[in-house]
Amino acid sequence: MSFQSLGFWAFLALALAVCLTAGRRSPRTGAALLTAASALFYLLGPGGWTVVLGGLVCLLLGIGVTAWAVRRMGRNGGDRRRTLALACAYHIAVLAGFKYLGFFTGGAVDVGWAPLGLSFFTFQQLWLLKEVCTGEYVPAAGDSLLLYGLFFPTVTSGPILRPEGFFPQLRGESFLRPDWSDAAAGVYAICCGTIKKVLLADAFGTVVNNGWARLGDLSAPSAWLVILGYTLQLYFDFSGYCDIAAGVARLFGLRLPVNFDSPYRAASVTEFWKRWHITLTTFLRECLYFPLGGSRRGTARTYLNILIIFLVSGLWHGAGWTFLVWGALHGLAQIAERAWGRGRDYLPFLLRWGLTFLFVNLAWVFFRAPDCAGALELLCRAVTGGLSKPEPWLLEGLFTEEISAVQMLLPALTPWKNILLTAGLYGAGMAAALWPRNVIHRMETFRPTLRLGAALTALTLWCVLSFTGVTTFIYSNF
């Protein structure tokens, strides 16, 4: 079920009414009902019944394996590493079988489908197993592995939940007993996330799709609009999802980890990864980089470890050479920054920021491209495509009904339509992406005001009227 639909809002209202009512009487009963609601949410996801039911069964089997391993590690202290290895091998094998079998066999063997959210689910289960094995997390009564694995705001696209950050909340006073500040902050985040997705991410997606459909016809300025458009589309799509997920969780009295912290304000690639998809970065650092030796085994081994974790990050996002190239570029960039050392810090901030933002834009081209040849073609058009103004067809389908209404009211703006539309969209996108206080930070001190409420209401109603043309969240594909 898509977050950006009236069906989801109806589902959320019903889940809140049932779970909060039951939770005030018995938190255990409320948690059980929330788990059942999460399973129902998964079953109402995209795809036929065979796909969603098979996906749910796959996730339930994975939770069963994790539960077995957790109990076994709790009883047999000396056998922890072997149990950890067996359980991790199972989860990795399932992920590899569904997502990477076709890639590694050259298409000779391919399952043809994968359970929704399997990549996020797998890393989350691995994190739980690792922390139980090391003693960072000690299971307690009332810790529901089913709810941890299926929690509907996060099951399809994250963020990846850390055990020690999630389970203690199930035993807290706020779980299923949110106060009015939680409710206000939750509604605020849901509205902001919906606006990001519908009015910004999908708008940029229209420009990006038009550009990729006619690569050979792009001028250099148009190519740069496509490149920057995808940079902003991906951010608003994924951060919008995380805002909605955080808002929904807050309505149930739970707090999700921060997954984005204004990443496009970063002045280095290293800083970018401290701000972008923070839960994935933390998982890879603690569950892969440190076990590989981190930076404790010399310079060459440190560089190799950095490259490995970014290649894994690329492969986790998708089974394709473009994702591996994207991961390798980020790994090599971090290695270059380490090799450069503190000398880079003496450069002016705007120069460091500009170089970082340019690199991130160029690397995203491989993330979006269907193949490496397509990525190189777009990059070539950005340099050799000529300086003619952006083609009108690049904006085809962008806010069509809204623009028609404006033209009827203000016909004098018609000759300037494309210029104003491009400047307005990209200007709003850059301003929102670089704004110092993002949604997640504002949730902590959120206080509703009449002016803010009116603005959010108007924009959210605009989103509701646009629901029929909204695409799925990009990261649900991973």
PyMOL commands that set and color helices and strands:
alter all, ss='L'
color gray80, all
select helices_A, chain A and resi 6-25+27-43+49-75+77-99+101-104+118-134+145-150+163-170+180-213+215-217+220-251+263-265+269-275+278-289+299-317+321-346+349-368+372-384+392-395+400-409+411-434+439-444+450-465+467-469+474-477
alter helices_A, ss='H'
color red, helices_A
deselect
rebuild
show_as cartoon
